[in-house]
Amino acid sequence: MCSVPVAVVTGSNKGIGFAIVRALCKQFPGDVYLTARDPGRGQEAVAKLQEEGLRALFHQLDIDDLQSIRALRDFLKEKYGGLNVLVNNAGIAFKVHDTTPFVIQAEVTLKTNFFGTRNVCTELLPLMKPYGKVVNVSSMVSSSALGNCSQELQKKFRSDTITEEELVELMTKFVEDTKKSVHEKEGWPNTAYGVSKIGVTVLSRIQARMLNEKRKGDHILLNACCPGWVRTDMAGPKATKSPDEGAETPVYLALLPSDADGPHGQFVSNKTVQTW
């Protein structure tokens, strides 16, 4: 078993994920795994970093596929005996003018961004070593989408006692409500991406609370963050930040010093804790 520290970044063959891997290769004192659904694209990305004189390793990961998540889990357990840094970056977004019916957008977006991310956490959080760092990449859109929810939903999503099961029920209800064309009547905003990222932010708050209850002495710090509006395939060329600038906050959270006692369970943007 390898005693080297290990970091994993999901969905990292391009965009912000790739920039996070690049920064970690420069700053993290251990092995950095770039992951992608498609092994060809993943290996290409690793080769690109190699040309820059940086060493990343590759492991296949499709967060929509439980077997793929478990294969990564088993590999990390066997080779490293756990995990030191996990950055949940993988996610999808439909373009603004996409004509795919909203009901399909809702189902597909939540499947990956919320349920896929949750599955990765379920399988990999138990592997986190003491002083580990977990960063769930959310979005500022989660805040604006929260503001467009009904008062009743806002109250639930801001609750300090909401459970993971209750959150899963709410995310499932959103998808069901879109199928019945009643989501707006039920108090939901008209953004599948926004709702999926509310899910990621709230899930992070719940997970941080669970770590406090079950593993207080392990000093694991877990946060959600917004990378900002970044020029990627997802956000388009007009965005204000480069991918390297977008990586700054996630990398800051991934590399918090071992004596730091926070932030934890927070929503962080531009390295600053935001009110949820």
Disulfide bonds with the S-S distance in Angstrom:
none
